């Protein structure tokens, strides 16, 4: 089959398109012919060696497609079933072996491209609102990168919970996308960001700040969060946050900072099934996923370069073939 390989740690140029052996499903796995592959920041962290990885390897953890064969112990999935996943390795490929217990059925009305490029982001938005933190109706939240893949989904889910959503974006186009997703206020990054957030919250600051940008925004995230509030640092698009003195949390208002990761909120199969059911159900009920970029699988270098350059909106999808 054709696939992408990471040949060594480094920039997007280390991604190589070629032919590798077809995977053989283990007894508890299903073999899926891939229709869509999600492109995520975790792929770039592994490629650069920020997270541990051992090249050469086929990258990617997220996708969707049709089951074409099942392992000997699989009884609840059959060839022809459409499934998606967010934690099966070697997903930048035409065929992927997916553990059956981690494969999620795609409901009618949800496309392979939407499911395959948004499950990881949708589950992330879900646990950020119901798992890592628990904002209540009426709470004001600040969400950086409001026009990104997680940002657009999280905004819609947050509005369904009755939250007041303030987002940050960098361009006119992204402002329009964030507003269309339901954000109450869309702000631009800048030195006066904290003052603007404070003005919108009668000087109090927000109850929660969701920061997937990292180094460039973290100081402002702390300053914009109100007394006894929480900063949820769930990514590092601009680079990791440097070490800092915890005494700052006292000075800023008895703040809390947490650094969660999706894997700990879907490690249990039942929890994965619950969160996936809620997210895919929300898609069927009108939550919109914007696929901002489509690429051929062979163009994975460009897809990751655009993601790292913060030149994307919504989700990015690779199409095999």
Secondary structure, 3 states (H helix, E strand, C coil): CEEEEECCCCCHHHEEEEECCCCCCCCCEEEEEEEEEECCHHHHHHHHCCCCCCCCECCCCCEEEEEEEECCCCCCCCCCCEEEECCCCCCCECEEEEEHHHCEECCCCCCHHHHHHHHHHHHHHHHHHCCCCCCCCCCEEEECCCCEHHHHHHHHHHHHCCCEEEEEECCHHHHHHHHHCCCCEEEECCCCHHHHHHHHCCCCCEEEEEECCCCCCHHHHHHHEEEEEEEEECCCCCCCCCCCCCHHHHHHHCCEEECCCHHHHCCCHHHHHHHHHHHHHHHHCCCCCCEEEEEEHHHHHHHHHHHHCCCCCEEEEEECC
